[in-house]
Amino acid sequence: MQITSLYAALGALLVIALASRVMLRRHSGRIGIGDAGDSELLRRIRVHANAVEYLPLGLILLGLLEWNQFAPVYVHACGATLLGGRLLHAIGMSRSSGATPERMLGMVLTLLAVVGMAVLLIWKQL
């Protein structure tokens, strides 16, 4: 599962980068638990959590595509769409707690990847 391994590793680096932003804000604000009313820390926590909420499901589906021997181009397309969506979403959400073009496009790409992979897997089993 070399293709899935690539996107899992890249996703892990994204999650670590987002977690690091949370840790840095906690350290600078001397905040151990919770957000202590710090809106910037809360946003960073949610950016990190949102990536953690969507990446595992996407990577499981990606791995199942690869395991079911879908053409590598499809697996890469789904992996790149998923990871690109998560990255854009993180950028947009980091800039503003409101709607941003990056956040909206990131969510659309993420959902397209997840729904697309689910449909491909269902189709394969019919």
Beta strands, then each sheet from edge to edge (+ up, - down):
end
